[in-house]
Amino acid sequence: MGGLGVPDLDKFSRALRLRWLWQEWTDGSKPWVGLQVPCNDIDRLLFQASTSVSIGNGTKAKFWHHSWLDGEAPCNLAPHLFDLVRRKNNSVAHELTNNTWIKSLRGKITTTVQIEEFVSLWIRLQQVHLQPETEDSISWKWTTDGTYTSSSAYRAQFLGSYRGHKTSLIWSAKAENKCKLFAWVLIQNKLLTADNLARRGWPHQPSCSLCNGPMESGLHMCLSCPFAQEVWIQVLAWENLTLPQQIDPTSFSSIEEWWGETEALFPKDCRRMYNGAVIYTLWNIWKERNRRIFEHSSLTPLQVAGRVRESLCLYRSAFR
């Protein structure tokens, strides 16, 4: 979604096509209303998921296609029944009058699944009562005022495809930009640690190069590894930063989770300094890992902590 600011043209065009379906509902004066609009099945599924329909007289809402029954479209609640129906675009009012929807299924239901869907749909429909004096209405889920916008339709297509990060942990920290960038890659689990190399089928170390323990991952290397924990103890002591004993690094599922929880323990005016110390510690643990793999040399935890302290002092002297 955000790669150099270039939009996904397929998703962007889909977002624009949804305007046809929205205006079909909200603006009956359009000359093309009632004709086939240029939207495919995926467009319609996205529109169903993005809208909620309130039933009034039932003349505008499509019985099978629109999300009017407890926020769901009957075609999704009873997909096997939907396959049996010949006329799929009738309105709610048409299908509910004299139970027309039942008559359209007469003699077609033959399986247990179809019977179960029929009974479930019939029970739901018993709670529906049309209001002849009220028009059907539609609401867009992705805006506060319930009105469609192409930008919200575009963003909705990325929901769940990426995880948001607490950016202030990194970009507001007192640290060099190269180290911030490293930390950003790390918390997104994109660093080429042994586990990520293995997923790609690339050569990798079978165990952690710092402690000879389990296969290296970002979480293990930076928090769970005994070597890393010794570095953290020394750095925090030098910086006069104390974490409660119940903050066990091995109990967290991600570096970001641990980082966010520990940052919250400090006053707001100390958090940028703490985050800078975290970034430089992570950076120097990574450098020590690389030193052991590529240079075949090593430092002790105390020496690595000394490198962290040196980096912090140089940064602070440069930006007083």
Secondary structure as a PSIPRED ss2 file (coil, helix, strand):
# PSIPRED VFORMAT (PSIPRED V4.0)

   1 M C   1.000  0.000  0.000
   2 G C   1.000  0.000  0.000
   3 G H   0.000  1.000  0.000
   4 L H   0.000  1.000  0.000
   5 G H   0.000  1.000  0.000
   6 V C   1.000  0.000  0.000
   7 P C   1.000  0.000  0.000
   8 D C   1.000  0.000  0.000
   9 L H   0.000  1.000  0.000
  10 D H   0.000  1.000  0.000
  11 K H   0.000  1.000  0.000
  12 F H   0.000  1.000  0.000
  13 S H   0.000  1.000  0.000
  14 R H   0.000  1.000  0.000
  15 A H   0.000  1.000  0.000
  16 L H   0.000  1.000  0.000
  17 R H   0.000  1.000  0.000
  18 L H   0.000  1.000  0.000
  19 R H   0.000  1.000  0.000
  20 W H   0.000  1.000  0.000
  21 L H   0.000  1.000  0.000
  22 W H   0.000  1.000  0.000
  23 Q H   0.000  1.000  0.000
  24 E H   0.000  1.000  0.000
  25 W H   0.000  1.000  0.000
  26 T H   0.000  1.000  0.000
  27 D C   1.000  0.000  0.000
  28 G C   1.000  0.000  0.000
  29 S C   1.000  0.000  0.000
  30 K C   1.000  0.000  0.000
  31 P C   1.000  0.000  0.000
  32 W C   1.000  0.000  0.000
  33 V C   1.000  0.000  0.000
  34 G C   1.000  0.000  0.000
  35 L C   1.000  0.000  0.000
  36 Q C   1.000  0.000  0.000
  37 V C   1.000  0.000  0.000
  38 P C   1.000  0.000  0.000
  39 C C   1.000  0.000  0.000
  40 N C   1.000  0.000  0.000
  41 D H   0.000  1.000  0.000
  42 I H   0.000  1.000  0.000
  43 D H   0.000  1.000  0.000
  44 R H   0.000  1.000  0.000
  45 L H   0.000  1.000  0.000
  46 L H   0.000  1.000  0.000
  47 F H   0.000  1.000  0.000
  48 Q H   0.000  1.000  0.000
  49 A H   0.000  1.000  0.000
  50 S H   0.000  1.000  0.000
  51 T E   0.000  0.000  1.000
  52 S E   0.000  0.000  1.000
  53 V E   0.000  0.000  1.000
  54 S E   0.000  0.000  1.000
  55 I C   1.000  0.000  0.000
  56 G C   1.000  0.000  0.000
  57 N C   1.000  0.000  0.000
  58 G C   1.000  0.000  0.000
  59 T C   1.000  0.000  0.000
  60 K C   1.000  0.000  0.000
  61 A C   1.000  0.000  0.000
  62 K E   0.000  0.000  1.000
  63 F C   1.000  0.000  0.000
  64 W C   1.000  0.000  0.000
  65 H C   1.000  0.000  0.000
  66 H C   1.000  0.000  0.000
  67 S C   1.000  0.000  0.000
  68 W C   1.000  0.000  0.000
  69 L E   0.000  0.000  1.000
  70 D C   1.000  0.000  0.000
  71 G C   1.000  0.000  0.000
  72 E E   0.000  0.000  1.000
  73 A C   1.000  0.000  0.000
  74 P H   0.000  1.000  0.000
  75 C H   0.000  1.000  0.000
  76 N H   0.000  1.000  0.000
  77 L H   0.000  1.000  0.000
  78 A C   1.000  0.000  0.000
  79 P H   0.000  1.000  0.000
  80 H H   0.000  1.000  0.000
  81 L H   0.000  1.000  0.000
  82 F H   0.000  1.000  0.000
  83 D H   0.000  1.000  0.000
  84 L H   0.000  1.000  0.000
  85 V C   1.000  0.000  0.000
  86 R C   1.000  0.000  0.000
  87 R C   1.000  0.000  0.000
  88 K C   1.000  0.000  0.000
  89 N C   1.000  0.000  0.000
  90 N C   1.000  0.000  0.000
  91 S E   0.000  0.000  1.000
  92 V H   0.000  1.000  0.000
  93 A H   0.000  1.000  0.000
  94 H H   0.000  1.000  0.000
  95 E H   0.000  1.000  0.000
  96 L H   0.000  1.000  0.000
  97 T H   0.000  1.000  0.000
  98 N H   0.000  1.000  0.000
  99 N H   0.000  1.000  0.000
 100 T H   0.000  1.000  0.000
 101 W H   0.000  1.000  0.000
 102 I H   0.000  1.000  0.000
 103 K H   0.000  1.000  0.000
 104 S C   1.000  0.000  0.000
 105 L C   1.000  0.000  0.000
 106 R C   1.000  0.000  0.000
 107 G C   1.000  0.000  0.000
 108 K C   1.000  0.000  0.000
 109 I C   1.000  0.000  0.000
 110 T C   1.000  0.000  0.000
 111 T C   1.000  0.000  0.000
 112 T H   0.000  1.000  0.000
 113 V H   0.000  1.000  0.000
 114 Q H   0.000  1.000  0.000
 115 I H   0.000  1.000  0.000
 116 E H   0.000  1.000  0.000
 117 E H   0.000  1.000  0.000
 118 F H   0.000  1.000  0.000
 119 V H   0.000  1.000  0.000
 120 S H   0.000  1.000  0.000
 121 L H   0.000  1.000  0.000
 122 W H   0.000  1.000  0.000
 123 I H   0.000  1.000  0.000
 124 R H   0.000  1.000  0.000
 125 L H   0.000  1.000  0.000
 126 Q C   1.000  0.000  0.000
 127 Q C   1.000  0.000  0.000
 128 V C   1.000  0.000  0.000
 129 H C   1.000  0.000  0.000
 130 L C   1.000  0.000  0.000
 131 Q C   1.000  0.000  0.000
 132 P C   1.000  0.000  0.000
 133 E C   1.000  0.000  0.000
 134 T C   1.000  0.000  0.000
 135 E C   1.000  0.000  0.000
 136 D C   1.000  0.000  0.000
 137 S E   0.000  0.000  1.000
 138 I E   0.000  0.000  1.000
 139 S E   0.000  0.000  1.000
 140 W E   0.000  0.000  1.000
 141 K C   1.000  0.000  0.000
 142 W C   1.000  0.000  0.000
 143 T C   1.000  0.000  0.000
 144 T C   1.000  0.000  0.000
 145 D C   1.000  0.000  0.000
 146 G C   1.000  0.000  0.000
 147 T C   1.000  0.000  0.000
 148 Y C   1.000  0.000  0.000
 149 T C   1.000  0.000  0.000
 150 S H   0.000  1.000  0.000
 151 S H   0.000  1.000  0.000
 152 S H   0.000  1.000  0.000
 153 A H   0.000  1.000  0.000
 154 Y H   0.000  1.000  0.000
 155 R H   0.000  1.000  0.000
 156 A H   0.000  1.000  0.000
 157 Q C   1.000  0.000  0.000
 158 F C   1.000  0.000  0.000
 159 L C   1.000  0.000  0.000
 160 G C   1.000  0.000  0.000
 161 S C   1.000  0.000  0.000
 162 Y C   1.000  0.000  0.000
 163 R C   1.000  0.000  0.000
 164 G C   1.000  0.000  0.000
 165 H C   1.000  0.000  0.000
 166 K C   1.000  0.000  0.000
 167 T C   1.000  0.000  0.000
 168 S H   0.000  1.000  0.000
 169 L H   0.000  1.000  0.000
 170 I H   0.000  1.000  0.000
 171 W H   0.000  1.000  0.000
 172 S C   1.000  0.000  0.000
 173 A C   1.000  0.000  0.000
 174 K C   1.000  0.000  0.000
 175 A C   1.000  0.000  0.000
 176 E C   1.000  0.000  0.000
 177 N H   0.000  1.000  0.000
 178 K H   0.000  1.000  0.000
 179 C H   0.000  1.000  0.000
 180 K H   0.000  1.000  0.000
 181 L H   0.000  1.000  0.000
 182 F H   0.000  1.000  0.000
 183 A H   0.000  1.000  0.000
 184 W H   0.000  1.000  0.000
 185 V H   0.000  1.000  0.000
 186 L H   0.000  1.000  0.000
 187 I H   0.000  1.000  0.000
 188 Q C   1.000  0.000  0.000
 189 N C   1.000  0.000  0.000
 190 K C   1.000  0.000  0.000
 191 L C   1.000  0.000  0.000
 192 L C   1.000  0.000  0.000
 193 T C   1.000  0.000  0.000
 194 A H   0.000  1.000  0.000
 195 D H   0.000  1.000  0.000
 196 N H   0.000  1.000  0.000
 197 L H   0.000  1.000  0.000
 198 A H   0.000  1.000  0.000
 199 R H   0.000  1.000  0.000
 200 R C   1.000  0.000  0.000
 201 G C   1.000  0.000  0.000
 202 W C   1.000  0.000  0.000
 203 P C   1.000  0.000  0.000
 204 H C   1.000  0.000  0.000
 205 Q C   1.000  0.000  0.000
 206 P C   1.000  0.000  0.000
 207 S C   1.000  0.000  0.000
 208 C C   1.000  0.000  0.000
 209 S C   1.000  0.000  0.000
 210 L C   1.000  0.000  0.000
 211 C C   1.000  0.000  0.000
 212 N C   1.000  0.000  0.000
 213 G C   1.000  0.000  0.000
 214 P C   1.000  0.000  0.000
 215 M C   1.000  0.000  0.000
 216 E C   1.000  0.000  0.000
 217 S C   1.000  0.000  0.000
 218 G H   0.000  1.000  0.000
 219 L H   0.000  1.000  0.000
 220 H H   0.000  1.000  0.000
 221 M H   0.000  1.000  0.000
 222 C H   0.000  1.000  0.000
 223 L H   0.000  1.000  0.000
 224 S H   0.000  1.000  0.000
 225 C C   1.000  0.000  0.000
 226 P H   0.000  1.000  0.000
 227 F H   0.000  1.000  0.000
 228 A H   0.000  1.000  0.000
 229 Q H   0.000  1.000  0.000
 230 E H   0.000  1.000  0.000
 231 V H   0.000  1.000  0.000
 232 W H   0.000  1.000  0.000
 233 I H   0.000  1.000  0.000
 234 Q H   0.000  1.000  0.000
 235 V H   0.000  1.000  0.000
 236 L H   0.000  1.000  0.000
 237 A H   0.000  1.000  0.000
 238 W H   0.000  1.000  0.000
 239 E C   1.000  0.000  0.000
 240 N C   1.000  0.000  0.000
 241 L C   1.000  0.000  0.000
 242 T C   1.000  0.000  0.000
 243 L C   1.000  0.000  0.000
 244 P C   1.000  0.000  0.000
 245 Q C   1.000  0.000  0.000
 246 Q C   1.000  0.000  0.000
 247 I C   1.000  0.000  0.000
 248 D C   1.000  0.000  0.000
 249 P H   0.000  1.000  0.000
 250 T H   0.000  1.000  0.000
 251 S H   0.000  1.000  0.000
 252 F C   1.000  0.000  0.000
 253 S C   1.000  0.000  0.000
 254 S C   1.000  0.000  0.000
 255 I H   0.000  1.000  0.000
 256 E H   0.000  1.000  0.000
 257 E H   0.000  1.000  0.000
 258 W H   0.000  1.000  0.000
 259 W H   0.000  1.000  0.000
 260 G H   0.000  1.000  0.000
 261 E H   0.000  1.000  0.000
 262 T H   0.000  1.000  0.000
 263 E H   0.000  1.000  0.000
 264 A C   1.000  0.000  0.000
 265 L C   1.000  0.000  0.000
 266 F C   1.000  0.000  0.000
 267 P C   1.000  0.000  0.000
 268 K H   0.000  1.000  0.000
 269 D H   0.000  1.000  0.000
 270 C H   0.000  1.000  0.000
 271 R H   0.000  1.000  0.000
 272 R H   0.000  1.000  0.000
 273 M H   0.000  1.000  0.000
 274 Y H   0.000  1.000  0.000
 275 N H   0.000  1.000  0.000
 276 G H   0.000  1.000  0.000
 277 A H   0.000  1.000  0.000
 278 V H   0.000  1.000  0.000
 279 I H   0.000  1.000  0.000
 280 Y H   0.000  1.000  0.000
 281 T H   0.000  1.000  0.000
 282 L H   0.000  1.000  0.000
 283 W H   0.000  1.000  0.000
 284 N H   0.000  1.000  0.000
 285 I H   0.000  1.000  0.000
 286 W H   0.000  1.000  0.000
 287 K H   0.000  1.000  0.000
 288 E H   0.000  1.000  0.000
 289 R H   0.000  1.000  0.000
 290 N H   0.000  1.000  0.000
 291 R H   0.000  1.000  0.000
 292 R H   0.000  1.000  0.000
 293 I H   0.000  1.000  0.000
 294 F H   0.000  1.000  0.000
 295 E H   0.000  1.000  0.000
 296 H C   1.000  0.000  0.000
 297 S C   1.000  0.000  0.000
 298 S C   1.000  0.000  0.000
 299 L C   1.000  0.000  0.000
 300 T C   1.000  0.000  0.000
 301 P H   0.000  1.000  0.000
 302 L H   0.000  1.000  0.000
 303 Q H   0.000  1.000  0.000
 304 V H   0.000  1.000  0.000
 305 A H   0.000  1.000  0.000
 306 G H   0.000  1.000  0.000
 307 R H   0.000  1.000  0.000
 308 V H   0.000  1.000  0.000
 309 R H   0.000  1.000  0.000
 310 E H   0.000  1.000  0.000
 311 S H   0.000  1.000  0.000
 312 L H   0.000  1.000  0.000
 313 C H   0.000  1.000  0.000
 314 L H   0.000  1.000  0.000
 315 Y H   0.000  1.000  0.000
 316 R H   0.000  1.000  0.000
 317 S H   0.000  1.000  0.000
 318 A H   0.000  1.000  0.000
 319 F C   1.000  0.000  0.000
 320 R C   1.000  0.000  0.000
